[in-house]
Amino acid sequence: MKTYRWNPYLVGALIGVLSILTFSLVDKPIGMSTGIAQASGACALPVLGSAGVAANTYWAKKAVPAWDYGSLFVLGTLFGAFVSAVVSGSFKLESVPSVWRERFGPSVIKRMAAAFLGGVVIIFGARLADGCTSGHGISGSLQLAVSSWTFFIVMFATGAVTAFILFRHRPQS
């Protein structure tokens, strides 16, 4: 099956339309980290109980677990990514992607641990920055917010440096 790649100009225009619709319909910017923080509060409910979650100053102030725009946006993004991968012919289940296997080996546990740790670091950073790559990178930069442009530039620079360090070509010995 031939893999289809989305046209980046079309995707950029569609993200712009989505941003306009989101601001117009729900009066909120596009963003992912608050919905994920709400989901973490919802996952903590069975363990801590509603009183325990309500007593947590972070969840009480920033991310009360609820079915609202943020949580629906997270689910819609997951569903949309799945549909896009299926339609493009690029969907496949794999526990260790080839680019990881070539660089770090075939260990599933090592890959899952790195993915989990990376997820923890990025969501911590997103909450510390009071916004994620979609919140700052798309919504904030569209509003010409200096903090968002700063975030965007630093994110790309650190991403490039990290990719260079982790995936640079090593000469064969």
N, C-alpha and C positions, 0 to 999 in steps of 0.2 A: 504494500500500500504506500502510495506517495505521501510524504509529509508536507503539509501546507504550512507556510510561515505567514503570520499576519503582517500586513503592510504597516510599518511603524507610523506613517503619516495618518492612516485611517484610524489606528488605535489611539493616537494622540488626539485626533479630532473627537473620537467617541468619548475619551476621558474628559475632554472639555465639555461636551454635551452632558455627560453624567454629572459633572461638577455643577453646571448651571441648574440641572434638574434637582439635584440634591439641595442646593442652596434655596431654590425656589419652593420646593415641596415640603421639606422638613426643617428648613432654616438652620442647617448644620453643615459643617464641612465634611468632605470625605475623610474618613479616618478608621483605623483598624484597632489601635491599641486599647481604647476604652472598651470596645466590645469584647476583646480578649480578656481584659481585666475583669469585666462583668462575668464572663464565663468562668474565670478562676474563682470568683466569689460564689457562683452557683455550684461549682464542684466542691467547694469547701462547706456548703450547707449541710450535707449528710454527716460530715465529720464534726464540724463546730456547732451546728444548729443555727437557726436564724438569729438567736440572741448573740452568739459568738461572732457571726459575720457582721451583724449590726454594731457590735462593740469595736470592731476593727476600724481604726481611724481612717485608713486608706479607703476601704470599701465604702464606709459611711460617707466620706467626703467626695470621692472621685468616681466610684464605679459600683454603685448599688446594683446587685444582680437584678436584671429586668429584661423582659422581652420588649426591646424598643428598637429604634433605628440602628444603634451600634451593633447589637447582637444579630439583627437581621442582615446587616451589611456584611458581617463576618461570614454568616452562613451563605449568603448570596455569592460572595467572592469564592468560597470553596466550591459551590455548585457550578458557578460560571467557569472556574478554572478546569473543573472536570469535563464539562461540556466542550470547552474549547480544545482540550487535549484530545478528546474522542473525535471531534469534527476534523481536527488537523491531522489525525492519524499518528500523533506522537505519544498517545497514552500507552504506558506499559508499567506493569508492576515489577519493581526491582528493589531488593533490600540494600544493595550496594551499587550505586551508579558507576559506570565504566571510568569516568574521569577520576572518581575517588579511588577505585580499585587500582588504577595504574599508578597513582601517587602514594597511597597509604596502605594498600593491600586489601584482601578480601574479607576481613573481619567484620561481621555484621554488628557485633557488640561495640566495637571501636567506632563504627560509623554512627550507630544510634546514640552512643554516649556523646560524640562530638556534635551531632545534630541537636540533642537535648540541651547541652551546654551552650551551644550557639543561640538556641531559642531563648534560653534564660537570660543570657547577656543582652540580646537585642530587645527583648520586651522590658528588661530593667532599664536599659538606656532610653527606650521610647517613653516609658513612664517618667523617667527623670527629666527628659527633655520636654515633657508635657505634649508629646505628639510623636507619631511614627513616620515612616517614609511616605505613606500616603497622606497623612495629615499635614506634615510639614512640606514634604516634597511636592505634593500636588496642590492641595488646598491652600496652604500657606504661601507657596511661591506664586500661585495665581493671584493672590491678594497683595503681592509684592511685599510681604512681611520680611524685614531684615533678618529676624531670627530664623525664619524658614530658609532663606537663601543661604545663610551661614550654615545651617544644618545640612542642606543639600550639598554644598561644596565640600564640607568636611566628610559627609557620608561617602561621596564618590572618591575623594582622595584616600580615605582609609580603606575603602573597598579595593581600590587599585593596588595599594601597598600590600594589603593582606593577600590578594590574589598573587601578586608577584612573589611574596615570601613563600606561600604554600604551594604554588604550582609552577614556579620558575623551572626552566629546563636545566636538568642536571646532566653534565657530560658523562658519557658511558666510560666506565673504567675497564 
